[in-house]
Amino acid sequence: MVKKGTQNKTTILRTQRRGARAGTRGERSALLAGPAVEDINGDEASFRSLADESGEPLALVEHDTTVRYANAAAASLLGLSVAEIAGKSIFEALRYEDADRASAFFQEALAHPGQPVTTEFLFRHRGGGLRALEIVAVNRLDAPGMRAVVMSCRDVTERAQSQEARARLAAIVESSDDAIIGQTLDGIITSWNRAAERLYGYSAEEAIGNPITLTVPPDRIGEINDYRSRVRKGERVDHIETVRVRKDGALLDVSITVSPIRDDSGNTIGLSKSARDITERRRFEAELWRKNIELEIANRAKDDFLASMSHELRTPLNSIIGFTGTLLMKLPGQLTDAQERQLQLIQLSARHLLSLINDLLDLARVRSGKADLQLEPVLVHAAVEEVAATLQPGAEAKGLTFEVSLPPGSVEIRTDRRSLTQILINLTSNAIRFTEAGGVRIRVERSTDGSTGRPEIVFRVEDTGPGISPEKRPRLFGAFEQFHRGPEEMHAGSGLGLHLSQRIAGLLGGRIEAESEPGNGSVFTLFLPER
């Protein structure tokens, strides 16, 4: 039975404890160490009665670490029952992750009677996982009827996780290569990482508390007002490329991203700005642009030169071919067999050289924009049959079949006739050149462009040649690319045929596509708009 005087003092303890349940750690420590506990006057029964009613986890621990008493709140916090805690070592009950530190904490409480000792531990909850526990311990040697360590604890896992997350974020911000600056909505600097110190030349002590205009040239102040206004609306401003100023007055090209900082309620309370120095990138881009201009000028000069030399290059070769033909016709007189063979070699070499010059001149004209296209109605059947008549003898001379497949009726296309026949001759002559057995076929179809819905004419050149390996296909339409089956069979050519054909097809509003597999031949398809 509790005496009357004790009952009054017990009431004081209950009132103080209930008022302190949501208090600070200091308030809780003061409660355990303060006069209210002394007022128990050694009556442990009163303490237990109050602890049982309290929602705060409380325990009495013997000096040998044995738990003499623990209330239901303490048991619930640990995921145990009261019976499982009582009579066991406090270290066994709490299952500390760091037993040595826990022991040192307990010894410190024993060494300082009447003084609260506070710490945080990780312990393994019976339900699984680690939890963070804040403990306040007081050795009550000054209460003769108690003479035990009074412990109060609470779960601070969420707070510990929040602190850990903030520490991790702070470490990331501090180690970032980008300058990361926190500001109030009024533009006052609140945080300044090491990268900001390196970029702008101001230390954190010099920058924090000053307006962000510290780093902004006078002619750029309007930008600050603009992105601040957008951030107040909750918007994010990404990758603004602008100019900022260092402490020493040097100007910097920077890329800036600005994000709102929000409180737990989602209200924008500040802004975070990251800045990256792009001065070197800008310098490199300017240098690259200058080099590209120089190369373009040089390339145009070369193309203009080749285009203007067309007559001068072709005239002597045409004369050589013409006079050689006259000699081979034996108009000036008879030739010996040796002379005839030598003249044939001269004529063949001259024609090959003329073909190479024509390819170079065509490329120069296309690249310089001097390609002379005459768009007119062209009968597809006539153009294809003209190509077939030119190339069929060469195919048959190699023992190849040569087929032409045309759609029924008359098909007319508006295009440049010379360019169309040049493309078809390039594609077909390549097919004949690289095919040793089987045949070559030119197939023409009407179709519709799947992306635009416009009618188009499709010209397919198919062969049964060796095909093209996958690693070579991406280079098919490159300039000066040549694909040989082996060093023993070097097919002469400039390597410009497919490249020129693709460029000319583009000028005509079309394109060329290639399909090929090693051992299964190739199909080159020219797509041209019908009108």
C-alpha positions as CSV (number, residue, x, y, z in Angstrom):
1,M,0.0,0.0,0.0
2,V,1.3,3.4,-0.9
3,K,1.5,6.0,1.8
4,K,-0.4,9.3,1.4
5,G,2.7,11.4,1.2
6,T,4.2,9.0,-1.3
7,Q,1.0,9.1,-3.3
8,N,1.2,12.8,-3.8
9,K,4.8,12.6,-4.9
10,T,3.8,9.7,-7.3
11,T,1.2,12.0,-8.8
12,I,3.9,14.5,-9.5
13,L,6.0,11.9,-11.3
14,R,3.1,10.8,-13.4
15,T,2.3,14.3,-14.5
16,Q,5.8,15.2,-15.4
17,R,6.4,11.9,-17.3
18,R,3.2,12.3,-19.3
19,G,4.1,15.8,-20.2
20,A,7.5,14.7,-21.4
21,R,6.6,11.8,-23.7
22,A,6.9,13.9,-26.9
23,G,9.7,16.0,-25.5
24,T,13.3,16.4,-26.6
25,R,16.1,14.0,-25.7
26,G,17.3,16.5,-23.1
27,E,13.9,16.8,-21.5
28,R,13.7,13.0,-21.3
29,S,17.1,12.7,-19.8
30,A,16.2,15.4,-17.2
31,L,13.1,13.5,-16.3
32,L,15.0,10.3,-15.5
33,A,17.7,12.2,-13.5
34,G,15.5,14.9,-11.9
35,P,13.8,15.3,-8.5
36,A,10.7,13.3,-9.6
37,V,12.6,10.0,-9.6
38,E,14.1,10.9,-6.2
39,D,10.6,11.5,-4.8
40,I,9.9,7.7,-5.1
41,N,12.1,7.4,-2.0
42,G,13.2,3.9,-2.7
43,D,9.7,2.6,-3.6
44,E,10.3,0.4,-6.7
45,A,6.7,-0.7,-6.7
46,S,5.6,2.9,-7.4
47,F,8.1,3.1,-10.2
48,R,6.8,-0.1,-11.7
49,S,3.2,1.0,-11.4
50,L,4.0,4.2,-13.2
51,A,6.1,2.5,-15.8
52,D,3.3,0.0,-16.6
53,E,0.9,2.8,-17.2
54,S,3.5,4.8,-19.3
55,G,3.7,4.5,-23.0
56,E,7.4,5.1,-22.9
57,P,9.7,2.0,-22.9
58,L,11.4,1.8,-19.5
59,A,13.5,-0.8,-17.7
60,L,15.5,-1.4,-14.5
61,V,18.9,-3.1,-15.0
62,E,21.1,-4.5,-12.3
63,H,24.7,-3.5,-12.2
64,D,25.7,-6.9,-13.6
65,T,23.5,-6.1,-16.7
66,T,20.6,-8.3,-15.7
67,V,17.2,-6.9,-16.5
68,R,15.3,-6.7,-13.2
69,Y,12.2,-5.2,-14.8
70,A,10.9,-4.0,-18.2
71,N,7.5,-2.6,-19.0
72,A,5.3,-3.7,-21.9
73,A,6.3,-0.7,-24.1
74,A,9.9,-1.8,-23.8
75,A,9.1,-5.4,-24.8
76,S,7.0,-4.3,-27.7
77,L,9.8,-2.0,-29.0
78,L,12.2,-5.0,-29.0
79,G,9.7,-7.4,-30.5
80,L,9.7,-9.6,-27.4
81,S,7.5,-10.4,-24.4
82,V,8.1,-9.0,-20.9
83,A,8.9,-12.6,-19.8
84,E,11.5,-13.0,-22.5
85,I,13.3,-9.8,-21.3
86,A,13.2,-10.2,-17.5
87,G,16.1,-12.0,-15.9
88,K,18.3,-11.8,-19.0
89,S,21.3,-9.6,-19.7
90,I,20.3,-6.3,-21.3
91,F,22.8,-7.1,-24.1
92,E,21.1,-10.4,-24.9
93,A,17.7,-8.7,-24.9
94,L,18.7,-5.9,-27.1
95,R,20.9,-8.0,-29.4
96,Y,23.3,-5.1,-30.1
97,E,25.3,-5.1,-33.3
98,D,28.3,-3.5,-31.5
99,A,28.5,-5.3,-28.1
100,D,31.8,-3.6,-27.1
101,R,30.4,-0.1,-27.5
102,A,27.2,-1.1,-25.7
103,S,29.3,-2.4,-22.8
104,A,31.3,0.8,-22.7
105,F,28.1,2.8,-22.6
106,F,26.7,0.8,-19.6
107,Q,30.0,1.1,-17.8
108,E,29.9,4.8,-18.3
109,A,26.4,5.0,-16.7
110,L,27.7,3.0,-13.8
111,A,30.6,5.3,-13.3
112,H,28.5,8.4,-13.1
113,P,25.7,7.9,-10.6
114,G,22.7,10.2,-11.0
115,Q,23.9,11.5,-14.4
116,P,22.0,10.7,-17.6
117,V,24.2,9.0,-20.3
118,T,22.7,9.0,-23.8
119,T,23.6,7.0,-26.9
120,E,22.2,5.4,-30.1
121,F,22.7,1.8,-31.1
122,L,21.7,-0.5,-33.9
123,F,19.9,-3.6,-32.7
124,R,18.4,-6.6,-34.5
125,H,14.6,-6.6,-34.1
126,R,13.0,-10.0,-33.7
127,G,10.7,-9.2,-36.6
128,G,13.8,-8.9,-38.8
129,G,16.1,-6.1,-39.9
130,L,18.2,-3.6,-38.1
131,R,16.6,-0.8,-36.1
132,A,18.1,2.3,-34.5
133,L,17.5,2.8,-30.8
134,E,18.2,5.8,-28.6
135,I,18.9,5.0,-25.0
136,V,19.1,7.2,-21.9
137,A,20.5,5.5,-18.8
138,V,20.8,6.7,-15.2
139,N,22.5,4.8,-12.4
140,R,20.2,5.5,-9.4
141,L,22.6,4.8,-6.5
142,D,21.1,7.8,-4.8
143,A,17.7,6.0,-4.5
144,P,18.4,3.3,-1.9
145,G,15.3,1.3,-2.6
146,M,16.2,1.2,-6.4
147,R,19.9,0.9,-6.7
148,A,19.7,0.0,-10.4
149,V,20.3,1.6,-13.8
150,V,17.1,3.1,-15.1
151,M,16.9,2.9,-18.9
152,S,14.5,4.7,-21.2
153,C,14.6,4.0,-25.0
154,R,12.9,4.8,-28.2
155,D,13.0,3.7,-31.9
156,V,14.8,6.4,-33.9
157,T,15.2,4.4,-37.1
158,E,13.5,6.8,-39.4
159,R,15.5,9.7,-38.0
160,A,18.7,7.7,-38.4
161,Q,17.8,6.8,-42.0
162,S,17.0,10.4,-42.7
163,Q,20.3,11.6,-41.3
164,E,22.1,8.9,-43.2
165,A,20.4,9.9,-46.5
166,R,21.2,13.6,-45.8
167,A,24.8,12.7,-45.1
168,R,25.0,10.6,-48.2
169,L,23.5,13.4,-50.3
170,A,25.8,15.9,-48.8
171,A,28.8,13.7,-49.6
172,I,27.6,13.4,-53.2
173,V,27.1,17.1,-53.5
174,E,30.5,17.9,-52.0
175,S,32.3,15.5,-54.3
176,S,30.5,16.5,-57.4
177,D,32.5,18.0,-60.3
178,D,29.6,20.4,-60.9
179,A,29.2,23.5,-58.9
180,I,26.1,23.0,-56.8
181,I,24.7,26.0,-55.0
182,G,21.6,26.3,-52.7
183,Q,19.7,29.6,-52.7
184,T,16.7,31.1,-51.0
185,L,13.9,32.3,-53.3
186,D,15.3,35.8,-52.9
187,G,18.6,34.6,-54.3
188,I,20.7,34.5,-51.1
189,I,23.3,31.7,-51.2
190,T,22.8,29.0,-48.5
191,S,25.2,26.3,-49.6
192,W,28.3,26.2,-51.8
193,N,30.2,23.0,-52.6
194,R,33.9,22.6,-53.4
195,A,33.3,22.5,-57.1
196,A,31.7,26.0,-56.7
197,E,34.8,27.2,-55.0
198,R,37.0,25.9,-57.8
199,L,34.7,27.3,-60.5
200,Y,34.0,30.8,-59.2
201,G,37.1,31.3,-56.9
202,Y,35.1,32.2,-53.8
203,S,35.3,30.1,-50.7
204,A,32.2,28.9,-49.0
205,E,32.7,31.4,-46.2
206,E,32.9,34.2,-48.7
207,A,29.8,33.1,-50.8
208,I,27.2,31.9,-48.2
209,G,25.0,34.7,-47.1
210,N,25.7,36.8,-50.2
211,P,23.3,37.2,-53.2
212,I,23.8,34.9,-56.2
213,T,24.4,38.0,-58.3
214,L,28.0,37.7,-57.0
215,T,28.7,35.4,-59.9
216,V,26.5,37.1,-62.6
217,P,27.7,39.7,-65.1
218,P,25.5,42.9,-65.1
219,D,24.1,42.1,-68.5
220,R,22.9,38.7,-67.4
221,I,20.8,39.7,-64.3
222,G,17.6,39.4,-66.3
223,E,18.3,35.6,-66.6
224,I,18.3,35.3,-62.8
225,N,14.9,36.9,-62.5
226,D,13.5,34.7,-65.3
227,Y,14.6,31.3,-63.9
228,R,13.7,32.4,-60.3
229,S,10.2,33.2,-61.5
230,R,9.9,29.8,-63.2
231,V,11.2,27.9,-60.2
232,R,8.7,29.7,-57.9
233,K,6.0,28.1,-60.1
234,G,7.6,24.7,-59.5
235,E,9.3,24.4,-62.9
236,R,12.8,23.0,-63.5
237,V,15.1,24.9,-65.8
238,D,17.5,22.6,-67.7
239,H,20.8,23.3,-69.3
240,I,20.9,27.0,-69.9
241,E,24.1,27.9,-71.6
242,T,25.2,31.3,-70.4
243,V,28.1,33.4,-69.0
244,R,29.2,33.8,-65.4
245,V,32.0,35.8,-63.8
246,R,34.7,34.5,-61.4
247,K,36.1,36.3,-58.3
248,D,39.0,37.5,-60.4
249,G,36.7,39.0,-63.0
250,A,37.3,36.3,-65.7
251,L,34.2,35.3,-67.7
252,L,33.1,31.7,-67.9
253,D,30.9,29.8,-70.3
254,V,28.7,27.6,-68.2
255,S,25.7,25.3,-68.5
256,I,23.2,25.8,-65.7
257,T,20.3,23.6,-64.4
258,V,18.0,25.1,-61.8
259,S,15.6,23.0,-59.6
260,P,13.1,23.9,-56.9
261,I,13.7,22.8,-53.3
262,R,10.5,21.8,-51.6
263,D,9.5,21.2,-48.0
264,D,7.5,18.2,-46.7
265,S,4.3,19.8,-47.8
266,G,5.5,20.3,-51.4
267,N,5.9,24.1,-51.1
268,T,8.9,25.6,-52.9
269,I,11.2,27.1,-50.3
270,G,14.4,27.6,-52.3
271,L,16.3,26.5,-55.4
272,S,19.3,24.4,-56.2
273,K,21.5,25.4,-59.1
274,S,24.2,23.2,-60.7
275,A,26.7,24.8,-63.1
276,R,29.3,23.1,-65.4
277,D,32.2,24.9,-67.0
278,I,31.8,24.6,-70.8
279,T,34.5,27.2,-71.7
280,E,36.8,24.5,-73.1
281,R,34.0,22.8,-75.0
282,R,33.0,26.2,-76.5
283,R,36.6,26.8,-77.5
284,F,36.8,23.4,-79.1
285,E,33.5,23.8,-80.9
286,A,34.6,27.2,-82.3
287,E,37.9,25.7,-83.4
288,L,36.1,22.7,-85.0
289,W,33.7,25.0,-86.7
290,R,36.6,27.0,-88.1
291,K,38.3,23.9,-89.3
292,N,35.1,22.7,-91.0
293,I,34.8,26.0,-92.8
294,E,38.4,25.7,-94.0
295,L,37.8,22.1,-95.2
296,E,34.6,23.1,-96.9
297,I,36.3,25.9,-98.7
298,A,39.2,23.6,-99.7
299,N,36.8,20.9,-100.8
300,R,34.7,23.3,-102.9
301,A,37.8,24.7,-104.5
302,K,38.8,21.2,-105.5
303,D,35.4,20.3,-106.8
304,D,35.2,23.6,-108.7
305,F,38.6,22.9,-110.2
306,L,37.6,19.4,-111.4
307,A,34.3,20.6,-112.7
308,S,36.0,23.4,-114.7
309,M,38.6,21.0,-116.1
310,S,36.1,18.8,-117.7
311,H,36.8,19.9,-121.3
312,E,40.6,20.0,-120.8
313,L,40.7,16.5,-119.4
314,R,38.3,14.8,-121.8
315,T,39.4,16.4,-125.1
316,P,42.9,14.7,-125.2
317,L,41.5,11.3,-124.2
318,N,38.8,11.5,-126.8
319,S,41.4,12.3,-129.4
320,I,43.5,9.3,-128.4
321,I,40.5,7.0,-128.5
322,G,39.4,8.5,-131.8
323,F,42.8,8.2,-133.6
324,T,43.3,4.8,-132.2
325,G,40.0,3.7,-133.6
326,T,40.9,5.1,-137.0
327,L,44.2,3.1,-137.0
328,L,42.4,-0.1,-135.9
329,M,40.0,0.4,-138.8
330,K,43.1,0.2,-141.0
331,L,42.1,3.3,-142.9
332,P,45.7,4.6,-143.1
333,G,47.0,1.2,-144.0
334,Q,47.5,-2.4,-142.9
335,L,48.7,-3.2,-139.4
336,T,50.8,-6.1,-138.2
337,D,49.3,-8.4,-135.5
338,A,51.6,-6.9,-132.9
339,Q,50.7,-3.3,-133.8
340,E,46.9,-4.2,-133.7
341,R,47.3,-5.7,-130.2
342,Q,49.2,-2.7,-129.0
343,L,46.6,-0.3,-130.4
344,Q,43.8,-2.2,-128.8
345,L,45.6,-2.0,-125.4
346,I,46.0,1.8,-125.9
347,Q,42.3,2.2,-126.7
348,L,41.2,0.0,-123.8
349,S,43.4,2.0,-121.3
350,A,42.2,5.3,-122.7
351,R,38.6,4.3,-122.3
352,H,39.2,3.1,-118.8
353,L,41.0,6.4,-117.9
354,L,38.1,8.3,-119.4
355,S,35.6,6.4,-117.3
356,L,37.6,7.2,-114.1
357,I,37.7,10.9,-115.1
358,N,34.0,10.9,-115.8
359,D,33.3,9.5,-112.3
360,L,35.5,12.1,-110.7
361,L,33.9,14.9,-112.7
362,D,30.4,13.7,-111.9
363,L,31.2,13.6,-108.2
364,A,32.7,17.0,-108.3
365,R,29.6,18.4,-110.1
366,V,27.2,16.7,-107.6
367,R,29.2,18.0,-104.5
368,S,29.6,21.5,-105.9
369,G,25.9,21.7,-106.7
370,K,26.6,22.0,-110.4
371,A,24.8,18.8,-111.4
372,D,22.6,19.8,-114.4
373,L,19.4,17.9,-114.1
374,Q,16.7,18.1,-116.8
375,L,13.5,16.8,-115.4
376,E,11.2,15.6,-118.1
377,P,8.7,12.8,-118.8
378,V,10.7,9.6,-119.4
379,L,9.3,6.3,-120.7
380,V,10.6,3.6,-118.3
381,H,10.4,0.8,-120.8
382,A,12.6,2.7,-123.3
383,A,15.2,3.7,-120.7
384,V,15.5,0.1,-119.3
385,E,15.7,-1.5,-122.7
386,E,18.5,0.9,-123.6
387,V,20.5,-0.1,-120.6
388,A,19.8,-3.8,-121.3
389,A,20.9,-3.4,-124.9
390,T,24.2,-1.9,-123.8
391,L,25.0,-4.4,-121.1
392,Q,23.5,-7.7,-122.2
393,P,26.3,-8.6,-124.5
394,G,28.8,-8.4,-121.7
395,A,26.7,-10.7,-119.5
396,E,26.3,-13.2,-122.3
397,A,30.0,-13.1,-122.9
398,K,30.5,-14.4,-119.3
399,G,27.9,-17.1,-119.8
400,L,25.3,-15.4,-117.7
401,T,21.6,-15.2,-118.3
402,F,20.2,-11.6,-118.6
403,E,16.5,-10.9,-118.0
404,V,14.3,-7.8,-118.0
405,S,10.9,-7.8,-116.3
406,L,8.7,-4.8,-116.9
407,P,5.2,-3.9,-115.8
408,P,2.4,-4.2,-118.4
409,G,1.4,-1.1,-120.3
410,S,3.3,2.2,-120.7
411,V,5.0,3.6,-117.6
412,E,6.1,7.2,-117.5
413,I,8.2,8.9,-114.9
414,R,9.2,12.5,-114.5
415,T,13.0,12.5,-114.0
416,D,16.4,13.2,-115.6
417,R,16.8,10.5,-118.3
418,R,20.6,10.6,-118.3
419,S,20.8,10.3,-114.5
420,L,18.4,7.4,-114.5
421,T,20.3,5.4,-117.1
422,Q,23.6,6.2,-115.4
423,I,22.3,4.8,-112.1
424,L,20.9,1.7,-113.8
425,I,24.1,1.1,-115.8
426,N,26.2,1.4,-112.6
427,L,24.1,-1.0,-110.7
428,T,23.7,-3.5,-113.5
429,S,27.4,-3.4,-114.6
430,N,28.4,-4.1,-111.0
431,A,26.1,-7.1,-110.9
432,I,27.6,-8.5,-114.1
433,R,31.2,-7.8,-113.0
434,F,30.9,-9.6,-109.7
435,T,28.7,-12.5,-110.9
436,E,30.5,-15.6,-112.3
437,A,27.6,-18.0,-112.6
438,G,23.9,-17.8,-112.8
439,G,22.4,-14.5,-114.1
440,V,21.4,-10.9,-113.7
441,R,17.9,-9.5,-113.9
442,I,16.4,-6.0,-114.0
443,R,12.9,-5.9,-112.6
444,V,10.6,-2.8,-112.6
445,E,7.5,-2.5,-110.5
446,R,4.9,0.1,-109.5
447,S,4.6,0.7,-105.8
448,T,3.6,3.1,-103.0
449,D,6.0,4.7,-100.5
450,G,4.9,3.4,-97.1
451,S,5.8,6.6,-95.2
452,T,4.4,9.2,-97.6
453,G,1.8,7.3,-99.6
454,R,3.1,8.7,-102.8
455,P,3.3,6.5,-105.9
456,E,6.8,5.4,-106.9
457,I,8.6,3.3,-109.5
458,V,10.9,0.6,-108.1
459,F,13.9,-0.6,-110.2
460,R,15.5,-3.8,-108.8
461,V,18.8,-5.2,-110.1
462,E,19.2,-8.8,-108.9
463,D,22.2,-11.1,-109.3
464,T,23.4,-14.5,-108.2
465,G,26.9,-13.4,-107.3
466,P,28.8,-14.1,-104.1
467,G,26.9,-11.6,-102.0
468,I,28.4,-9.0,-99.6
469,S,29.5,-9.8,-96.0
470,P,27.6,-8.0,-93.1
471,E,30.7,-6.1,-92.0
472,K,31.1,-4.6,-95.5
473,R,27.5,-3.6,-96.1
474,P,27.6,-0.4,-94.0
475,R,30.4,0.9,-96.3
476,L,28.6,0.0,-99.6
477,F,27.8,3.6,-100.6
478,G,31.0,5.2,-99.4
479,A,33.2,7.1,-101.8
480,F,36.1,5.2,-103.2
481,E,35.0,1.9,-101.6
482,Q,35.9,-1.2,-103.6
483,F,34.9,-4.7,-102.7
484,H,37.0,-7.5,-104.2
485,R,36.5,-11.2,-103.8
486,G,40.2,-11.9,-103.4
487,P,43.7,-10.5,-104.4
488,E,43.8,-12.8,-107.4
489,E,40.7,-11.1,-109.0
490,M,41.0,-7.3,-108.7
491,H,38.1,-5.7,-110.5
492,A,39.1,-2.3,-111.8
493,G,37.1,0.8,-110.9
494,S,37.1,4.1,-109.1
495,G,35.0,2.9,-106.2
496,L,32.6,5.8,-107.0
497,G,29.8,4.1,-108.8
498,L,27.5,3.3,-105.9
499,H,28.4,6.5,-104.1
500,L,27.5,8.6,-107.1
501,S,24.4,6.6,-107.8
502,Q,23.1,7.2,-104.3
503,R,23.9,10.9,-104.5
504,I,22.2,11.3,-107.8
505,A,19.2,9.3,-106.6
506,G,18.9,11.8,-103.7
507,L,18.9,14.7,-106.2
508,L,16.1,13.0,-108.1
509,G,14.1,12.6,-104.8
510,G,14.7,8.9,-104.4
511,R,17.1,6.5,-102.7
512,I,18.9,3.2,-103.2
513,E,18.7,0.2,-100.8
514,A,20.8,-2.9,-100.8
515,E,20.0,-6.5,-99.7
516,S,22.7,-9.1,-99.7
517,E,23.8,-12.3,-98.0
518,P,27.1,-14.1,-98.6
519,G,26.5,-16.9,-101.1
520,N,23.0,-15.7,-101.9
521,G,23.6,-12.9,-104.3
522,S,22.6,-9.2,-104.0
523,V,19.6,-7.0,-104.8
524,F,20.1,-3.2,-105.3
525,T,16.8,-1.3,-105.5
526,L,16.3,2.2,-106.8
527,F,13.1,4.0,-105.6
528,L,12.0,7.1,-107.6
529,P,8.8,9.1,-107.2
530,E,6.6,8.5,-110.2
531,R,5.6,12.2,-110.6
